[in-house]
Each structure stands twice: as C-alpha cells, then as structure tokens.
Amino acid sequence: MIQALLLDFDGVVANTMPYHIAAWREVFSPLGIQLDPMDVYLREGSSANNIGRSILQKNNIQLPEKKIQELIDKKRQLYRQRTKAKLQEGIEELVAMAKSKKLKVALVTGSTWNTICTVLKDPFRSEFNLVITADDVSRNKPDPEPYLKAAEKIGVAPQQCLVVENAPYGIQAAKAAGMRCVAIQSTLPKEHLQGADWIFTDLHEMMSQFDLILNHRDQVETLT
C-alpha cells in the first residue's frame, strides 16, 4: 500500500522550467552556445552543476574550473532574480488529497534550497513533511540517492512510495529506488516519459485516477 507521495519540484510543484532555460541561455550565449532547450529538459532533475558541465562538454567547450563555477553561480543568481514562476495548477489540491488519505508528502529536487525558496513559500511549504534538495545528497538524479534518502527520513519503505515526475532523470531515479512513478507531461511529451508506470497529461488527470494508482492498478484511464 502506498504510504508516501514524493514530488519533484521543477515542472511538478512549480512551472519553473522556462525561467531556468532563460537563465541558462543568457550565461551560455557569450560562449557562442545556442542553447537547445531540450538539452536542459532531458537533464532536468540533476543539479545545475551537472547540467552546466554536460552542456559545455556537448559543445566541446573547455573552461578552467573557476570559470565553470562562476558560470553556474551566475545562472542561479539570474534565475533567482528574474523568476516569476508560479505553483503548478493542481499541486495544492494534490497535496491536500494526499494528506487527506494520511500519506506523508515529501519534496525531492535537484535544485538547491535557496533556489526553490524563491517560489516555494509558506504556508504551502509547511505542508511538506520533508524536503530533500541538492544540498542534502552527494549524487543527484538519475541516481536513486535523493529518493532513497527521502524514504529513509520519512520512515516509509521505497516500495510504498509514489513519485510524481516530469523528466527522464527523475523517472530513472524513482524506478532505481524501487518506487512506483507517475509522469506528467508538463515539460516533455510522453515519448520521453516511457519509464514511468503511468503517464498523464497533467496533475488534474492524475488526480482523477488517484485512488486506482494508490491501489496499484496498472490499468487506469488516461487521456494521453
């Protein structure tokens, strides 16, 4: 039986990804990199440190370590200064629904605490039993460490956790942790989300099938 709901942040709890893309584009442009947003969307869930380095590597750009760190720090600063991201439509209802069913609710993100706090504020922030950020782990998604650490800290076995994700790295992390996983198409189409147990258009469609998902029904009605 599912006893905990573990939520990704970017693209699940809040619609932050366009602002992350804009910040990455600004720091990469002086290097001659014309950023393909898919390079970020497909790596979403990992840390900014890992995303930045992988895009530099893809474009065959080598920088001194100090310059790489400055680039990543500037990206984070730009995002925090300019983001106007809002909570994802339906997320407050989903958390309330989960809590009404006595589920523990945790946030598990590859972003740092300072980054998520530009959008996630009280009183909604206090609805989470636990928050795991990039500051709390040594390995980010797609490694299962963030989800396994969340399960351990809230005292729920991995197989009793349900994860909600929107990107391949997060799905891989959830499945490697031995958890069930729902994917929503908030940033990527379903062909990139095939590792999930269920794929829905959005949180509202997921909530319409929530009881079936909690009962481990593999056949649920989707609109996708």
ZAVEX-991657 format. One record per atom (N, C-alpha, C): atom name; residue number from 1; x, y, z. Coordinates in steps of 0.001 Angstrom, whole numbers, plus 500000, padded with zeros to 6 digits. Example, Ala and Ser with C-alpha at 12.3 -4.5 7.8 and 13.67 -1.06 7.14 Angstrom:
BEGIN
R, N, 1, 513190, 494310, 507800
R, CA, 1, 512300, 495500, 507800
R, C, 1, 513200, 496700, 507800
R, N, 2, 512850, 497750, 507080
R, CA, 2, 513670, 498940, 507140
R, C, 2, 512900, 500030, 507870
END
This chain:
BEGIN
R, N, 1, 500841, 498800, 500000
R, CA, 1, 500000, 500000, 500000
R, C, 1, 500878, 501253, 500000
R, N, 2, 500504, 502222, 499190
R, CA, 2, 501254, 503472, 499126
R, C, 2, 501048, 504266, 500420
R, N, 3, 502162, 504706, 501014
R, CA, 3, 502100, 505468, 502255
R, C, 3, 502742, 506846, 502150
R, N, 4, 503384, 507121, 501014
R, CA, 4, 504040, 508420, 500867
R, C, 4, 503994, 508878, 499416
R, N, 5, 503848, 510179, 499245
R, CA, 5, 503865, 510816, 497934
R, C, 5, 505119, 511685, 497862
R, N, 6, 505996, 511390, 496902
R, CA, 6, 507250, 512129, 496737
R, C, 6, 507175, 512930, 495440
R, N, 7, 507341, 514235, 495556
R, CA, 7, 507135, 515136, 494426
R, C, 7, 508434, 515800, 493987
R, N, 8, 508689, 515769, 492686
R, CA, 8, 509735, 516604, 492112
R, C, 8, 509276, 518063, 492208
R, N, 9, 510222, 518992, 492122
R, CA, 9, 509848, 520402, 492225
R, C, 9, 509665, 521063, 490857
R, N, 10, 510762, 521187, 490097
R, CA, 10, 510712, 521895, 488815
R, C, 10, 509857, 521126, 487814
R, N, 11, 508760, 521740, 487392
R, CA, 11, 507884, 521104, 486420
R, C, 11, 506770, 520276, 487023
R, N, 12, 506839, 519999, 488327
R, CA, 12, 505768, 519257, 489005
R, C, 12, 505093, 520147, 490041
R, N, 13, 505863, 520629, 491002
R, CA, 13, 505297, 521521, 492020
R, C, 13, 505156, 522945, 491481
R, N, 14, 506091, 523368, 490648
R, CA, 14, 506055, 524739, 490118
R, C, 14, 506482, 524755, 488655
R, N, 15, 505984, 525743, 487912
R, CA, 15, 506288, 525841, 486474
R, C, 15, 507543, 526683, 486254
R, N, 16, 508645, 526205, 486796
R, CA, 16, 509896, 526959, 486823
R, C, 16, 510758, 526805, 485579
R, N, 17, 510530, 525762, 484795
R, CA, 17, 511498, 525418, 483756
R, C, 17, 511744, 526517, 482716
R, N, 18, 510740, 527262, 482250
R, CA, 18, 511047, 528336, 481290
R, C, 18, 512035, 529362, 481837
R, N, 19, 512001, 529597, 483139
R, CA, 19, 512910, 530572, 483748
R, C, 19, 514317, 529996, 483907
R, N, 20, 514406, 528689, 484161
R, CA, 20, 515720, 528043, 484163
R, C, 20, 516333, 528092, 482764
R, N, 21, 515523, 527804, 481748
R, CA, 21, 516009, 527839, 480366
R, C, 21, 516535, 529231, 480023
R, N, 22, 515785, 530262, 480387
R, CA, 22, 516190, 531637, 480078
R, C, 22, 517516, 531985, 480749
R, N, 23, 517699, 531545, 481990
R, CA, 23, 518947, 531836, 482700
R, C, 23, 520120, 531095, 482074
R, N, 24, 519919, 529827, 481722
R, CA, 24, 520985, 529074, 481051
R, C, 24, 521339, 529720, 479712
R, N, 25, 520324, 530121, 478962
R, CA, 25, 520580, 530732, 477651
R, C, 25, 521441, 531984, 477790
R, N, 26, 521174, 532772, 478819
R, CA, 26, 521925, 534019, 478993
R, C, 26, 523388, 533771, 479347
R, N, 27, 523664, 532758, 480168
R, CA, 27, 525063, 532530, 480545
R, C, 27, 525840, 531793, 479457
R, N, 28, 525140, 531021, 478621
R, CA, 28, 525829, 530293, 477559
R, C, 28, 526044, 531136, 476303
R, N, 29, 525202, 532124, 476079
R, CA, 29, 525272, 532915, 474851
R, C, 29, 526642, 533557, 474617
R, N, 30, 527298, 534155, 475628
R, CA, 30, 528623, 534748, 475386
R, C, 30, 529684, 533733, 474969
R, N, 31, 529409, 532445, 475206
R, CA, 31, 530350, 531395, 474811
R, C, 31, 530061, 530876, 473408
R, N, 32, 529054, 531464, 472760
R, CA, 32, 528693, 531030, 471416
R, C, 32, 527794, 529819, 471380
R, N, 33, 527233, 529447, 472521
R, CA, 33, 526335, 528294, 472584
R, C, 33, 524904, 528756, 472349
R, N, 34, 524289, 528243, 471299
R, CA, 34, 522873, 528481, 471051
R, C, 34, 522102, 527353, 471737
R, N, 35, 521616, 527631, 472913
R, CA, 35, 521057, 526581, 473757
R, C, 35, 519815, 525951, 473146
R, N, 36, 519831, 524639, 473050
R, CA, 36, 518643, 523872, 472701
R, C, 36, 517922, 523549, 474008
R, N, 37, 516699, 524039, 474212
R, CA, 37, 516003, 523785, 475476
R, C, 37, 515924, 522309, 475852
R, N, 38, 515899, 521433, 474854
R, CA, 38, 515829, 520002, 475159
R, C, 38, 517058, 519522, 475917
R, N, 39, 518189, 520204, 475732
R, CA, 39, 519390, 519821, 476474
R, C, 39, 519207, 520030, 477973
R, N, 40, 518334, 520944, 478341
R, CA, 40, 518023, 521162, 479755
R, C, 40, 516864, 520269, 480187
R, N, 41, 515801, 520225, 479387
R, CA, 41, 514630, 519430, 479764
R, C, 41, 514981, 517960, 479990
R, N, 42, 515843, 517418, 479147
R, CA, 42, 516177, 515998, 479269
R, C, 42, 517120, 515716, 480435
R, N, 43, 517775, 516755, 480961
R, CA, 43, 518674, 516594, 482108
R, C, 43, 518045, 517101, 483402
R, N, 44, 516837, 517619, 483301
R, CA, 44, 516169, 518201, 484465
R, C, 44, 516030, 517160, 485571
R, N, 45, 516261, 517612, 486794
R, CA, 45, 516281, 516708, 487937
R, C, 45, 517680, 516541, 488480
R, N, 46, 518665, 516697, 487601
R, CA, 46, 520045, 516720, 488049
R, C, 46, 520343, 518106, 488618
R, N, 47, 521544, 518293, 489138
R, CA, 47, 521903, 519592, 489709
R, C, 47, 522308, 520566, 488613
R, N, 48, 522265, 521861, 488922
R, CA, 48, 522738, 522877, 487979
R, C, 48, 524200, 522635, 487633
R, N, 49, 524959, 522177, 488594
R, CA, 49, 526367, 521879, 488369
R, C, 49, 526532, 520820, 487278
R, N, 50, 525751, 519744, 487378
R, CA, 50, 525849, 518668, 486390
R, C, 50, 525303, 519095, 485027
R, N, 51, 524193, 519835, 485035
R, CA, 51, 523596, 520277, 483772
R, C, 51, 524546, 521204, 483027
R, N, 52, 525093, 522188, 483736
R, CA, 52, 526004, 523133, 483096
R, C, 52, 527223, 522458, 482501
R, N, 53, 527813, 521551, 483256
R, CA, 53, 529012, 520862, 482777
R, C, 53, 528717, 519974, 481571
R, N, 54, 527571, 519311, 481584
R, CA, 54, 527248, 518415, 480470
R, C, 54, 527001, 519194, 479183
R, N, 55, 526400, 520384, 479289
R, CA, 55, 526157, 521191, 478089
R, C, 55, 527467, 521771, 477556
R, N, 56, 528353, 522176, 478443
R, CA, 56, 529679, 522619, 477999
R, C, 56, 530406, 521491, 477275
R, N, 57, 530335, 520298, 477835
R, CA, 57, 531002, 519152, 477227
R, C, 57, 530406, 518831, 475857
R, N, 58, 529086, 518876, 475759
R, CA, 58, 528424, 518597, 474484
R, C, 58, 528880, 519565, 473401
R, N, 59, 529138, 520808, 473787
R, CA, 59, 529546, 521832, 472828
R, C, 59, 531064, 521964, 472707
R, N, 60, 531781, 521000, 473296
R, CA, 60, 533249, 520952, 473189
R, C, 60, 533912, 522234, 473676
R, N, 61, 533390, 522774, 474774
R, CA, 61, 533962, 523983, 475356
R, C, 61, 534630, 523623, 476681
R, N, 62, 535908, 523923, 476767
R, CA, 62, 536669, 523657, 477979
R, C, 62, 536982, 524977, 478674
R, N, 63, 536662, 525037, 479950
R, CA, 63, 536912, 526231, 480750
R, C, 63, 537652, 525839, 482021
R, N, 64, 538416, 526767, 482592
R, CA, 64, 539011, 526497, 483908
R, C, 64, 537907, 526244, 484937
R, N, 65, 538226, 525461, 485930
R, CA, 65, 537240, 525104, 486944
R, C, 65, 536603, 526341, 487578
R, N, 66, 537402, 527360, 487835
R, CA, 66, 536873, 528578, 488444
R, C, 66, 535824, 529227, 487548
R, N, 67, 536069, 529240, 486231
R, CA, 67, 535123, 529848, 485293
R, C, 67, 533829, 529045, 485207
R, N, 68, 533954, 527726, 485279
R, CA, 68, 532753, 526885, 485253
R, C, 68, 531877, 527189, 486462
R, N, 69, 532498, 527279, 487624
R, CA, 69, 531727, 527549, 488830
R, C, 69, 531110, 528940, 488792
R, N, 70, 531834, 529902, 488234
R, CA, 70, 531283, 531254, 488099
R, C, 70, 530063, 531254, 487178
R, N, 71, 530130, 530479, 486095
R, CA, 71, 529013, 530393, 485157
R, C, 71, 527780, 529802, 485840
R, N, 72, 527984, 528736, 486599
R, CA, 72, 526865, 528084, 487285
R, C, 72, 526282, 528999, 488362
R, N, 73, 527152, 529679, 489093
R, CA, 73, 526677, 530606, 490125
R, C, 73, 525882, 531757, 489506
R, N, 74, 526349, 532245, 488348
R, CA, 74, 525638, 533339, 487681
R, C, 74, 524270, 532876, 487202
R, N, 75, 524206, 531652, 486683
R, CA, 75, 522910, 531117, 486247
R, C, 75, 521931, 531081, 487405
R, N, 76, 522372, 530570, 488550
R, CA, 76, 521493, 530501, 489720
R, C, 76, 521038, 531894, 490146
R, N, 77, 521966, 532840, 490111
R, CA, 77, 521634, 534212, 490504
R, C, 77, 520604, 534819, 489559
R, N, 78, 520790, 534623, 488257
R, CA, 78, 519844, 535154, 487277
R, C, 78, 518455, 534561, 487482
R, N, 79, 518411, 533255, 487717
R, CA, 79, 517117, 532611, 487933
R, C, 79, 516411, 533203, 489150
R, N, 80, 517129, 533327, 490253
R, CA, 80, 516507, 533829, 491481
R, C, 80, 516042, 535270, 491332
R, N, 81, 516778, 536051, 490568
R, CA, 81, 516424, 537454, 490385
R, C, 81, 515218, 537632, 489477
R, N, 82, 515074, 536760, 488488
R, CA, 82, 514114, 537012, 487419
R, C, 82, 512913, 536075, 487384
R, N, 83, 512961, 534988, 488139
R, CA, 83, 511857, 534039, 488035
R, C, 83, 510537, 534655, 488482
R, N, 84, 509510, 534353, 487717
R, CA, 84, 508143, 534709, 488082
R, C, 84, 507284, 533445, 488101
R, N, 85, 507954, 532327, 488355
R, CA, 85, 507272, 531034, 488334
R, C, 85, 506185, 530968, 489401
R, N, 86, 505144, 530248, 489068
R, CA, 86, 504028, 530026, 489981
R, C, 86, 503919, 528535, 490295
R, N, 87, 503173, 528227, 491328
R, CA, 87, 502886, 526830, 491622
R, C, 87, 502121, 526217, 490459
R, N, 88, 502406, 524949, 490190
R, CA, 88, 501732, 524234, 489114
R, C, 88, 500241, 524116, 489417
R, N, 89, 499431, 524317, 488410
R, CA, 89, 497989, 524209, 488599
R, C, 89, 497622, 522807, 489082
R, N, 90, 496945, 522741, 490194
R, CA, 90, 496512, 521462, 490752
R, C, 90, 497394, 520928, 491858
R, N, 91, 498586, 521508, 492058
R, CA, 91, 499507, 520913, 493037
R, C, 91, 498994, 521055, 494468
R, N, 92, 498376, 522178, 494786
R, CA, 92, 497868, 522341, 496149
R, C, 92, 496740, 521351, 496426
R, N, 93, 495907, 521112, 495411
R, CA, 93, 494831, 520132, 495573
R, C, 93, 495388, 518723, 495726
R, N, 94, 496444, 518396, 494960
R, CA, 94, 497042, 517064, 495060
R, C, 94, 497631, 516825, 496444
R, N, 95, 498356, 517804, 496961
R, CA, 95, 498942, 517646, 498294
R, C, 95, 497844, 517501, 499344
R, N, 96, 496795, 518296, 499232
R, CA, 96, 495680, 518189, 500177
R, C, 96, 495012, 516822, 500076
R, N, 97, 494855, 516317, 498853
R, CA, 97, 494253, 515000, 498650
R, C, 97, 495106, 513911, 499291
R, N, 98, 496421, 514003, 499088
R, CA, 98, 497324, 513010, 499671
R, C, 98, 497267, 513036, 501192
R, N, 99, 497266, 514219, 501759
R, CA, 99, 497238, 514329, 503220
R, C, 99, 495900, 513857, 503785
R, N, 100, 494821, 514048, 503032
R, CA, 100, 493515, 513566, 503491
R, C, 100, 493467, 512044, 503538
R, N, 101, 494349, 511406, 502757
R, CA, 101, 494447, 509949, 502741
R, C, 101, 495562, 509450, 503655
R, N, 102, 496049, 510341, 504509
R, CA, 102, 497066, 510024, 505522
R, C, 102, 498418, 509656, 504917
R, N, 103, 498694, 510148, 503713
R, CA, 103, 500002, 509922, 503113
R, C, 103, 500987, 510973, 503609
R, N, 104, 502234, 510578, 503794
R, CA, 104, 503287, 511552, 504023
R, C, 104, 503655, 512161, 502670
R, N, 105, 504010, 513437, 502681
R, CA, 105, 504304, 514139, 501431
R, C, 105, 505690, 514772, 501526
R, N, 106, 506551, 514434, 500568
R, CA, 106, 507915, 514967, 500559
R, C, 106, 508222, 515599, 499210
R, N, 107, 509103, 516571, 499241
R, CA, 107, 509597, 517226, 498035
R, C, 107, 511026, 516752, 497808
R, N, 108, 511324, 516290, 496584
R, CA, 108, 512653, 515749, 496274
R, C, 108, 513131, 516397, 494984
R, N, 109, 514128, 517271, 495089
R, CA, 109, 514521, 518093, 493948
R, C, 109, 516028, 518139, 493750
R, N, 110, 516433, 518360, 492504
R, CA, 110, 517839, 518572, 492196
R, C, 110, 518265, 520015, 492361
R, N, 111, 517319, 520894, 492652
R, CA, 111, 517638, 522300, 492907
R, C, 111, 518110, 522479, 494350
R, N, 112, 518740, 523612, 494617
R, CA, 112, 519178, 523916, 495976
R, C, 112, 518020, 524505, 496783
R, N, 113, 518197, 524523, 498097
R, CA, 113, 517177, 525099, 498977
R, C, 113, 516927, 526568, 498641
R, N, 114, 517991, 527343, 498452
R, CA, 114, 517823, 528764, 498148
R, C, 114, 517076, 528980, 496838
R, N, 115, 517298, 528088, 495877
R, CA, 115, 516631, 528229, 494582
R, C, 115, 515141, 527950, 494687
R, N, 116, 514757, 526881, 495375
R, CA, 116, 513324, 526566, 495440
R, C, 116, 512568, 527570, 496302
R, N, 117, 513258, 528174, 497262
R, CA, 117, 512567, 529106, 498163
R, C, 117, 512203, 530424, 497496
R, N, 118, 512712, 530667, 496284
R, CA, 118, 512260, 531850, 495552
R, C, 118, 510814, 531691, 495096
R, N, 119, 510344, 530448, 495029
R, CA, 119, 508973, 530164, 494577
R, C, 119, 508146, 529501, 495671
R, N, 120, 508736, 528529, 496354
R, CA, 120, 508008, 527750, 497367
R, C, 120, 508057, 528468, 498708
R, N, 121, 506932, 528995, 499120
R, CA, 121, 506880, 529787, 500346
R, C, 121, 505773, 529266, 501270
R, N, 122, 505879, 529637, 502532
R, CA, 122, 504811, 529314, 503477
R, C, 122, 503569, 530120, 503116
R, N, 123, 502369, 529598, 503378
R, CA, 123, 502105, 528407, 504187
R, C, 123, 502210, 527085, 503428
R, N, 124, 502257, 527115, 502082
R, CA, 124, 502264, 525848, 501353
R, C, 124, 503527, 525041, 501641
R, N, 125, 504662, 525703, 501802
R, CA, 125, 505916, 524988, 502058
R, C, 125, 505813, 524110, 503302
R, N, 126, 505072, 524558, 504288
R, CA, 126, 504961, 523798, 505537
R, C, 126, 504080, 522561, 505400
R, N, 127, 503415, 522407, 504246
R, CA, 127, 502594, 521220, 504021
R, C, 127, 503445, 519970, 503784
R, N, 128, 504721, 520157, 503451
R, CA, 128, 505590, 519014, 503167
R, C, 128, 506193, 518469, 504461
R, N, 129, 506137, 517156, 504613
R, CA, 129, 506759, 516520, 505771
R, C, 129, 508277, 516568, 505700
R, N, 130, 508805, 516680, 504479
R, CA, 130, 510254, 516643, 504283
R, C, 130, 510588, 517294, 502953
R, N, 131, 511742, 517964, 502908
R, CA, 131, 512269, 518496, 501648
R, C, 131, 513707, 518011, 501494
R, N, 132, 513987, 517344, 500372
R, CA, 132, 515342, 516921, 500026
R, C, 132, 515780, 517727, 498812
R, N, 133, 516899, 518448, 498935
R, CA, 133, 517420, 519252, 497829
R, C, 133, 518808, 518764, 497438
R, N, 134, 519392, 519436, 496448
R, CA, 134, 520756, 519103, 496029
R, C, 134, 521757, 519294, 497161
R, N, 135, 521400, 520123, 498144
R, CA, 135, 522289, 520359, 499280
R, C, 135, 522405, 519136, 500192
R, N, 136, 521455, 518206, 500068
R, CA, 136, 521352, 517102, 501029
R, C, 136, 521929, 515784, 500538
R, N, 137, 522377, 515731, 499287
R, CA, 137, 522832, 514458, 498718
R, C, 137, 524185, 514628, 498045
R, N, 138, 524868, 513514, 497857
R, CA, 138, 526149, 513542, 497146
R, C, 138, 525981, 513182, 495678
R, N, 139, 524868, 512505, 495346
R, CA, 139, 524595, 512124, 493960
R, C, 139, 523163, 512526, 493617
R, N, 140, 523006, 513211, 492512
R, CA, 140, 521687, 513686, 492094
R, C, 140, 521018, 512702, 491142
R, N, 141, 519745, 512948, 490852
R, CA, 141, 519051, 512170, 489832
R, C, 141, 519876, 512211, 488532
R, N, 142, 519993, 511095, 487811
R, CA, 142, 519193, 509868, 487852
R, C, 142, 519604, 508838, 488895
R, N, 143, 520588, 509152, 489729
R, CA, 143, 520921, 508250, 490830
R, C, 143, 519731, 508190, 491796
R, N, 144, 519448, 507043, 492384
R, CA, 144, 518296, 506933, 493295
R, C, 144, 518508, 507557, 494668
R, N, 145, 519724, 508032, 494968
R, CA, 145, 520011, 508523, 496318
R, C, 145, 518984, 509529, 496846
R, N, 146, 518571, 510551, 496067
R, CA, 146, 517615, 511515, 496642
R, C, 146, 516309, 510866, 497094
R, N, 147, 515774, 509948, 496286
R, CA, 147, 514514, 509310, 496655
R, C, 147, 514696, 508312, 497793
R, N, 148, 515791, 507582, 497784
R, CA, 148, 516037, 506643, 498881
R, C, 148, 516239, 507382, 500200
R, N, 149, 516914, 508519, 500142
R, CA, 149, 517126, 509299, 501367
R, C, 149, 515805, 509840, 501890
R, N, 150, 514939, 510286, 500981
R, CA, 150, 513628, 510782, 501405
R, C, 150, 512825, 509678, 502076
R, N, 151, 512811, 508492, 501475
R, CA, 151, 512060, 507375, 502051
R, C, 151, 512585, 507019, 503438
R, N, 152, 513904, 506997, 503571
R, CA, 152, 514502, 506670, 504865
R, C, 152, 514115, 507692, 505929
R, N, 153, 514166, 508974, 505571
R, CA, 153, 513919, 510021, 506560
R, C, 153, 512455, 510096, 506988
R, N, 154, 511534, 509747, 506092
R, CA, 154, 510121, 509777, 506491
R, C, 154, 509649, 508426, 507009
R, N, 155, 510541, 507433, 506991
R, CA, 155, 510223, 506145, 507582
R, C, 155, 509254, 505300, 506784
R, N, 156, 509357, 505372, 505453
R, CA, 156, 508482, 504594, 504578
R, C, 156, 509347, 503768, 503632
R, N, 157, 509008, 502501, 503446
R, CA, 157, 509765, 501640, 502543
R, C, 157, 509652, 502153, 501108
R, N, 158, 510712, 502029, 500310
R, CA, 158, 510662, 502527, 498927
R, C, 158, 509473, 502003, 498128
R, N, 159, 509139, 500725, 498299
R, CA, 159, 508034, 500154, 497526
R, C, 159, 506674, 500698, 497946
R, N, 160, 506641, 501456, 499040
R, CA, 160, 505397, 502082, 499495
R, C, 160, 505355, 503576, 499161
R, N, 161, 506276, 504009, 498297
R, CA, 161, 506334, 505414, 497885
R, C, 161, 505854, 505570, 496446
R, N, 162, 505108, 506626, 496207
R, CA, 162, 504681, 507002, 494859
R, C, 162, 505352, 508321, 494499
R, N, 163, 506059, 508328, 493381
R, CA, 163, 506787, 509508, 492917
R, C, 163, 506014, 510166, 491783
R, N, 164, 506023, 511503, 491752
R, CA, 164, 505478, 512245, 490614
R, C, 164, 506623, 513015, 489966
R, N, 165, 506856, 512729, 488695
R, CA, 165, 507979, 513305, 487955
R, C, 165, 507514, 513860, 486614
R, N, 166, 508437, 514528, 485929
R, CA, 166, 508123, 515080, 484608
R, C, 166, 509285, 514962, 483636
R, N, 167, 510350, 514235, 484021
R, CA, 167, 511540, 514174, 483180
R, C, 167, 512233, 512817, 483334
R, N, 168, 512996, 512403, 482310
R, CA, 168, 513611, 511074, 482327
R, C, 168, 514524, 510806, 483516
R, N, 169, 515369, 511780, 483903
R, CA, 169, 516283, 511541, 485016
R, C, 169, 515523, 511223, 486301
R, N, 170, 514450, 511955, 486544
R, CA, 170, 513669, 511708, 487749
R, C, 170, 512982, 510361, 487722
R, N, 171, 512456, 509993, 486557
R, CA, 171, 511814, 508687, 486419
R, C, 171, 512828, 507577, 486664
R, N, 172, 514012, 507711, 486075
R, CA, 172, 515059, 506705, 486273
R, C, 172, 515434, 506586, 487745
R, N, 173, 515534, 507721, 488425
R, CA, 173, 515886, 507707, 489847
R, C, 173, 514819, 507002, 490670
R, N, 174, 513554, 507306, 490388
R, CA, 174, 512453, 506701, 491136
R, C, 174, 512412, 505191, 490938
R, N, 175, 512546, 504757, 489693
R, CA, 175, 512474, 503323, 489413
R, C, 175, 513685, 502585, 489981
R, N, 176, 514865, 503223, 489922
R, CA, 176, 516062, 502606, 490504
R, C, 176, 515941, 502482, 492016
R, N, 177, 515137, 503357, 492618
R, CA, 177, 514900, 503298, 494064
R, C, 177, 513845, 502258, 494427
R, N, 178, 513216, 501643, 493424
R, CA, 178, 512196, 500634, 493683
R, C, 178, 510824, 501209, 493959
R, N, 179, 510556, 502416, 493451
R, CA, 179, 509296, 503103, 493715
R, C, 179, 508402, 503115, 492484
R, N, 180, 507092, 503240, 492705
R, CA, 180, 506160, 503477, 491611
R, C, 180, 506283, 504936, 491180
R, N, 181, 506037, 505191, 489892
R, CA, 181, 506256, 506546, 489384
R, C, 181, 505164, 506967, 488413
R, N, 182, 504605, 508133, 488673
R, CA, 182, 503695, 508816, 487755
R, C, 182, 504490, 509892, 487032
R, N, 183, 504262, 510042, 485733
R, CA, 183, 504861, 511146, 484983
R, C, 183, 503756, 512030, 484433
R, N, 184, 503974, 513338, 484502
R, CA, 184, 503052, 514285, 483876
R, C, 184, 503774, 515007, 482745
R, N, 185, 503011, 515375, 481726
R, CA, 185, 503589, 515973, 480526
R, C, 185, 503630, 517503, 480628
R, N, 186, 504223, 517998, 481693
R, CA, 186, 504288, 519451, 481884
R, C, 186, 505398, 520097, 481073
R, N, 187, 506449, 519332, 480759
R, CA, 187, 507576, 519893, 480006
R, C, 187, 507983, 519036, 478817
R, N, 188, 507668, 517756, 478841
R, CA, 188, 508075, 516842, 477775
R, C, 188, 506898, 515972, 477344
R, N, 189, 506854, 515593, 476058
R, CA, 189, 505801, 514681, 475599
R, C, 189, 506045, 513266, 476102
R, N, 190, 505014, 512442, 475989
R, CA, 190, 505051, 511123, 476621
R, C, 190, 506132, 510202, 476080
R, N, 191, 506609, 510429, 474833
R, CA, 191, 507648, 509541, 474314
R, C, 191, 508940, 509621, 475121
R, N, 192, 509132, 510708, 475869
R, CA, 192, 510317, 510838, 476720
R, C, 192, 510074, 510344, 478147
R, N, 193, 508878, 509870, 478424
R, CA, 193, 508493, 509532, 479801
R, C, 193, 508125, 508055, 479951
R, N, 194, 508548, 507230, 479014
R, CA, 194, 508058, 505860, 478938
R, C, 194, 508488, 504968, 480094
R, N, 195, 509471, 505377, 480864
R, CA, 195, 509882, 504556, 482000
R, C, 195, 508927, 504606, 483173
R, N, 196, 507989, 505551, 483159
R, CA, 196, 507053, 505700, 484278
R, C, 196, 505989, 504606, 484244
R, N, 197, 505395, 504341, 485406
R, CA, 197, 504310, 503359, 485484
R, C, 197, 503018, 503904, 484893
R, N, 198, 502798, 505208, 485061
R, CA, 198, 501619, 505866, 484500
R, C, 198, 502043, 507211, 483934
R, N, 199, 501430, 507611, 482829
R, CA, 199, 501707, 508912, 482220
R, C, 199, 500385, 509649, 482059
R, N, 200, 500346, 510890, 482560
R, CA, 200, 499147, 511707, 482466
R, C, 200, 499475, 513050, 481824
R, N, 201, 498444, 513685, 481304
R, CA, 201, 498624, 514999, 480700
R, C, 201, 499049, 516022, 481743
R, N, 202, 498383, 516000, 482900
R, CA, 202, 498653, 516995, 483934
R, C, 202, 498226, 516453, 485288
R, N, 203, 498358, 517271, 486312
R, CA, 203, 498025, 516837, 487668
R, C, 203, 496535, 516578, 487839
R, N, 204, 495704, 517336, 487143
R, CA, 204, 494262, 517124, 487268
R, C, 204, 493866, 515741, 486760
R, N, 205, 494436, 515336, 485637
R, CA, 205, 494132, 513998, 485123
R, C, 205, 494642, 512929, 486081
R, N, 206, 495822, 513144, 486638
R, CA, 206, 496347, 512203, 487623
R, C, 206, 495412, 512078, 488819
R, N, 207, 494927, 513209, 489324
R, CA, 207, 494058, 513175, 490500
R, C, 207, 492754, 512434, 490231
R, N, 208, 492285, 512466, 488989
R, CA, 208, 491049, 511761, 488658
R, C, 208, 491212, 510253, 488769
R, N, 209, 492464, 509786, 488761
R, CA, 209, 492757, 508352, 488848
R, C, 209, 493526, 507999, 490130
R, N, 210, 493559, 508921, 491078
R, CA, 210, 494448, 508781, 492234
R, C, 210, 494164, 507521, 493047
R, N, 211, 492915, 507218, 493292
R, CA, 211, 492593, 506039, 494095
R, C, 211, 493051, 504758, 493412
R, N, 212, 492884, 504677, 492100
R, CA, 212, 493332, 503493, 491367
R, C, 212, 494853, 503359, 491430
R, N, 213, 495549, 504479, 491323
R, CA, 213, 497011, 504455, 491401
R, C, 213, 497462, 503981, 492780
R, N, 214, 496842, 504494, 493816
R, CA, 214, 497225, 504110, 495177
R, C, 214, 496999, 502628, 495432
R, N, 215, 496051, 502047, 494722
R, CA, 215, 495769, 500619, 494861
R, C, 215, 496571, 499766, 493888
R, N, 216, 497589, 500398, 493259
R, CA, 216, 498494, 499688, 492352
R, C, 216, 497774, 499102, 491149
R, N, 217, 496728, 499767, 490692
R, CA, 217, 496057, 499314, 489479
R, C, 217, 496872, 499767, 488278
R, N, 218, 497331, 498818, 487474
R, CA, 218, 498138, 499162, 486310
R, C, 218, 497288, 499700, 485162
R, N, 219, 496020, 499351, 485144
R, CA, 219, 495145, 499820, 484078
R, C, 219, 494286, 500967, 484595
R, N, 220, 494684, 502188, 484285
R, CA, 220, 493892, 503356, 484639
R, C, 220, 493561, 504095, 483364
R, N, 221, 492493, 504864, 483411
R, CA, 221, 492077, 505599, 482227
R, C, 221, 492893, 506879, 482107
R, N, 222, 493533, 507071, 480959
R, CA, 222, 494274, 508300, 480715
R, C, 222, 493754, 508952, 479453
R, N, 223, 494020, 510232, 479344
R, CA, 223, 493581, 510989, 478176
R, C, 223, 494693, 511139, 477156
R, N, 224, 495862, 510524, 477417
R, CA, 224, 497018, 510709, 476541
R, C, 224, 496993, 509738, 475383
END
